Amino acid sequence: MKNKFKLSETAFQLDGRMPLSQAIPLGLQHVLAMFVGNLTPLLIITGACGLVGGEFADLQLSLLQNAMLIAGVVTLIQLFSIGPVGGKVPIIMGTSSGFIGVFNSVAATMGGGVLAYGAIMGASIIGGLFETVLGFFLKPLRRFFPAVVTGTVVLSIGLSLISVGINSFGGGNNAADFGSMENLLLALFVLVVILFFKHWTKGFLSSSSILFGIIAGYIAAIIMGLVLPRTGITADGVEYTKAWVLNWDKVKDASWFAIPQLMPVKPVFDVRAILPVLIMFIVTAVETVGDISGVMEGGLGREATDKELSGGVMCDGLGSSLAAVFGVLPNTSFSQNVGLVAMTKVVNRFALATGAIFLILCGLCPKLAALVSIMPQSVLGGAAVMMFSSIVISGIQLITKEPLSARNLSIVSVALGVGYGMGANPGILANAPQLLQLVFGGSGIVPAAMVAILLNIILPKEK
């Protein structure tokens, strides 16, 4: 009994087979951390294109099903590689939220509908192939990504996600009861459970702290009476149904098995969509370099190799093209899971592969997917605030790998001050060309990365 919960040493190694009894929970907590984020961009863009309800209800469900399947398949490719594609790094792949701004603009430009969504798919196929080529030539480009640059990108990723985490902590986007005591107490309860398992237990229990926190939060939500629809009154006296009610009808009505549909939306190749999307694929390649650098630094305490970065970016690209064939938005490395690796130090690829298989099962079993999808946002928020802050720490560790000279200090300071500040306050770009607004106004990651790369090229090297 003494060693019952002792975590296998292989958990902290990339390779090695660990017991399924430990691998499955460790993989499952990765899925729970990214599940909602994997589906949300698709819901936003199908809404922007008007593909919701009525005749499009079945199409949207099919796309959501495909999103889970593709995330699982592309994750397996990233973990174990097919030829040069895949970095063999402990990264979970999923639907990217970085393209939302560009895709919203494309939908508006083309008037929405199936045609606009088809143009988004066509642009994603070409953009994914373009990123694959970038990945192939990443080695000669590596000199543009020293530790101070990748560390700044990782740091900006963490900073941009903290607001997302605290938003979930309060109940999630558009929640009528955002910031209510129920939301805050539930999220706080999850955070306390995670801290308890992380620091007052050892081995397997400690490394699975996120999973136990989320499960405990789910159970607490049921005990708090959130199983059945409940109503509340806003400050203006308007009655509403609580946004995070566990809708068991969604689980009950979901089927047990469904075959994913190939090419549910016919791709359309339109230059109005292709050009801005190509620019975003350059940006997401830089972000992937940052994610892989962050996960290797946070999980293994070393910098990523050229082969790992190149294979990871190529998987990002080809995975996005594959996703578009199934009607799904581009797939990229999930920064949420980078924070989870940095916090637990569990980098075993076999453990993460069990999470990928669970995603595939969700794609084949809508009922299982529905059970996970109804999880209250506050439960995820309790875990997210800690995971996302861990990414910030990984970025700081990368930056300080080398002496923080005057040159490096200038790169980090200006990139975060001007670059991240510009992305975090997009109103400053209100009078700029639309293309600049799309690329630099979506998040602080893109401008911070661009400024860091540019300064690393311009500023003279110190002797």
N, C-alpha and C positions, 0 to 999 in steps of 0.2 A: 504493500500500500504506500510505502514511503516514496517510491519512484513512479507512482501511477501517473502523475501529471508532469513528469520530467519531459521537457521538450527535446526532441531528437536534435543532435548536433548538426545534422544535414539541413535543418531549417535555415541556418545562417550561411549556407553554401549554395552557390548557383546550381550545382549538380548534386546528384545523389537521391535515391529513393527513400522517402520517409513514410512512416506508417499512415495508412489511409485515415485512420481514426483521428490523426492530427492534421493531415494535409487538407481534408475536406473542410473543417471549420476555418482553417487559415485562409483557404481560397474563397470560402463563402463570404467572409467579412469584406474581402475586396469587391465582390459583386454588390453587396448591400451598400457599400460606400459610393458606388457609381451608377447604380441601377436607374434612379430617377433622372440623373444628369444625362444618361444615355438616351432617354426617350424625349426629354423636354425640348431639345432643338427641333426635332421632327414635328412635334405638336405645334410649335410656334410657326414653322415655315408652311406646313399644310394649312394652318389657319390664315397665314398671309396670302396664300394662293386661293383661299376659299374652298379647299378640299375637305370640308367638315360637314357632318350630318347628311341626312337625306341619301341621295344616290352615292355620296362619297364615303359613307360610314364604313362600309366593308373595305374600301381601299385604304382608309387610314389605319384600320385594325391590321390589315395585311402588312402595311409599311412598318408599324410598330413591332410586329412579329419578326419581320426581316431584320430590323435594327438589332434585336437581341441575338439572333442567329449569327449575323455578320460580325458583331462585336466578339463573340466567342471564337469564331473561326479565325479572324485576323489576330486575336490575342495569341492563339496557338502558333500561328506563323511567326509572330514576333518572339515568342518564347523559344521555339525550337528551329526556326528558319527553314526555308526551302531554297537551296542553293545560296546565292548572295542576299536573298530577300529575308529580312529578319535579323535583329541584332543579338538574339539569344540573351536578352536582358529581361529582368523581372518587371515588365511593364504590362499594364492592362489597357487594351485599346477600346475605344468607344466613339459614339457620334460626337463630332466636334461642335462646340458652341461658338467657336471663333468665327465661323462663317455666317452667323445669323444676320449681322448687319448688311453684308454684301447680298445675301440671298433675299432679304427683305426688299432691298433696293431693286434687285432684278425682278421680283414679283410685281413691284409697283410699276416699273418701266414697261413691262410686258403685259400689264393688265390682269395679272393673276390667271387662275384657271389651270387646266391640265397642261396647256401649252407652256406657261411660265415654269411650272414644276418640271416639265420635260427638258426645258432649256437649262435649268439648274442641274439636272442629271447629266446632260450632255457636256456642260462645262466642267462638271466634277470628274467625268471620265477622262477628259483631256488634261485637266489640271493634275489629276492623280498620276498620270503617265509622265507629266512634266516634272513632278516632284521626285518620281522614281529616278529620272535622269540626273537630277540634282544630287540625290543620294549616291549614285554611282560615282560622281566626280567629287564627293565630299572630302576625300583625303587631301587633294591639293588645296582645298579651301579651308582645311583645318586650322591653318595659321591665323585665320581671321577669328578663331574662337578659342583664345587662351582662357585660363581659369577666371581671370577678372571679367571677361565678357560673358562666359557661360554662367558664372556666379551671379552677375547682375541680372541676367535673364531669369534664372531660377528665383532670385530674390523678388523680382517684379511679379513673377507668377504667383508666389506665395502671398504677396501683398494684395494682388488683385482678387485672390480667392477668399481672403479673410472677410471681405464685405459680403461675399456669397454665403459663407458659412454662418455669419451672424444674422443674415437675412432668413436663412432656414431656421436658425435658433428661435426667431420670433414667430415662425409659422409659415414662411414661404411667400413667394410672389403672389400678389393680388389676394391674399387672405384677408377676409373681412375682419377677422379677429386677430390681426397681426399685432404682436406685442402683448397679447392678453396674458394674465397670470397663469392660465392653464398651459399655454405654449411655453412660457419661460420656465415654469416649474418642471414640466416634462423634459425639456432640453437640459435643464440643470441636473435633473435626476440621472439622465443618461451620462452626462459628464462625470458626475460623482461615482457612478458604477464603474466607468472606464478607469478613472484614477485609482479606485480601490483595487481592481484586478491588476492594473499596471504596476502598482507599487507595493501592494500588500500580499501579492501572491508571486509565485515563481514559475519558471518553465512554460509549459503549454498554456496554463491559465493566464499568465502575464501577457504572452504574445497574442492571445485571443481576446484581449480586453475590449477591442472595438466591437467584436461580434457579440460578446456578452452584454455590453452596454446597449447595443441596438435591440437585442432580444428582450432585455429587461424593460426598455422603453416601450416596445410594442405591447408587452404584457401590461405595463402600467397604463397605457392608453385605453386598453380594454377595461381594466379595473376602474378607470376614471369615468366609465359610462359612455365611451365614444363609439361603441359598436353600432348603436342605433342613431338615426339622424336626430340632431338636436338643433334648436334654434337659439338665436341670441338677438340682442338689440344693440345697434350701433349708437354712437354718441348723438347722432341726429334723430334717434328714435325709429330707425328703419329696422324691420325684422329681417334676419338672414339665416341661412343654414350654414353651420360651421364648415369652413372650407376643408378641414382635415378629418372629417368624419370617416370612419372605416366603412366604406361602402361594400358590404358583403354581397349585395346583389351583383356587383361586378364580378366577383369570384364565382358566384353561383351560376351566372349565365355564360361564363367562359367555357369553351369546349376543352376536352382533355387532350386532344391531339389534332394538329393541323399541319398540312404540308406547306412550306413557304412557297410563295409565288415568284417565279423568275420574271424580271422586267415587267412589273405591274404598271409602270408608266413608260411610254416610249420616249427614248432620249431625243432631244432636239438640239441641233448645233447652231447656236446663234451668237454672233460676235459680241452683241451687247451683254451677254452673260459671260462669255469666255474670258474677255480681257480683265475685268476686275477680279474674277475668280482665280486666274493665274497668279495675280499679285498676292492674293491671300494664301496660295499654296507655297509661295516663297516664305511668307511669314510663318506659316504653320511648320515649315521645315526647321526654321530657327527655333521655334518653340519646342519642337521635338528634340532638337539637340540639347536644349536646356533641361527638358524633362529627363532624358537619359543621363545627362551629366549629374542631375540632382539625385536620381535614384541610385547611381553607382557610388556617388559620394556619401549619400545618407545611409545606404544599406551596406556597402563594402568598404567605405573609407578610401576610395581611390578614384582617379579620373577615368572616364570612359575611353576605350581604345578607338582608333580610327575605324576598325572593322565593326565595332558595336554601333557607332554613330551612323556609319554608312548604311549598314543593314537595317537599322531602325528607321531611318528616313525613307529608304526604299520600301519597307513594309508599310509605312505611313501612306506613301503614294499609291502603290498597287492595291492596298487595302481599301483606299478611297475609291479607286476605279471599280473594284469588285462590288463595293457597297452601292455605287450608282447603278450598276447593272440590276441590282435587286431593289432599286427605287429608294435607297437609303442615302442620307447625307454623308459627307466625307468622314472617315474614321481617323482618329489620331490618338496619341498617347494621352491617358487621363491623368492630369496633374493631381487630382484627389488621391489617387493610388500611390503617387510618388510620396506624398505626405505620410501615407500609411506605412510604406516600406521604411521611410526615414524614422518613424516612431517605433516600429516593432523590430526592425533590423532583419525581418524574415524575407529572404531573397530567393528561397528555393523555387526553381521553375516548376517542379512537379506539383508543389502546393498551389501555385497560381494557376496551373493548368486545370486543376479540379474546379476552380472558379470559372474558367473559360468553358468547361464542359457544362457547368450549371447554366451558363448563359445560353448555350446551344439548346439545352433541354427546355429552357424558358421559351425559346423561339419555336420549339416543336410542341410545347404544352402551354397553351394560353392560360389555363387555369392556374398553373404555378406562377406564371408571370403576373397575373392579376393579383395574386396573394401578396407578392412583394411590392407591386406598384401602389397599393393603397396605404402603404406605410406613411404615417404622419410626417410632415417635413420637420417638425420640431425634434423628432427622434434622430433624424440624420444630422440636424443642426448641432445637437449636443456632441456628436462625434466630430463634425466637420471643423469646428473652431480649433480643436486641438491638432487635427491632422494638417490643416492648412498652415498653421503657425510653424509646424515642423518643417515645411518646405522653406519658409523664411530662414530658419536656422541652417538648413542645408546650403542655401545660397550664401550665407555669411561664411560658412566653413570653406566653400569653394573660393570665395574672394580672398580670404585670409590664408590660403595655401601658400601664397607668395607674400613677401613683405609688402605691407600696404604703403608703397612709395607715393611720392607726390603725384606722379603720373597716374597710377592706379586709383588713387583717391579722387583725382579729377574725373576720371572715366566713370566711376561709380556715382559720384555726387551729381554730375551733370546729367547722366543717363536717368537717374531716379528723379532728380529735381525737374528737369525740363521734359524728358521723355515720358516717364511714368505720370508726372503731373498733368501733362497734356492729355494723355489717354484717360486719366481718372476724371478730368473735367472737360468733356468733349465740347462744351459750349464755347470754348475759346476758338474752336475751328468753325464757328457758325458761318463766317464769311469766306472760308477757304473753298477751293474747288471740291466738288462732290467726291472725287476719287480720293483726295486726301482725307476727307471726313470718314469715308468708308474704311480706309486702311488704318488711320491713326486714332479714330474716335471710338473704336469698339472696346478697347481695353488698354491698360497701361503697358501691357507686355510688348506690343509691337513697337511703339515709339521708343521705349526704353532700350529694346534690343537694337534697333537701328542706330540710335545715338551712341550706344556702347561700341558697336562694330565700327562706326565712322570715326570715333575718337581714337580707337585703338590703331586705326590706320594713319590718322593725321598726326597725333601727338608724337614728338620725337622720343625714341627709346632712350632710357637712362643708362649710363655706363655702369 
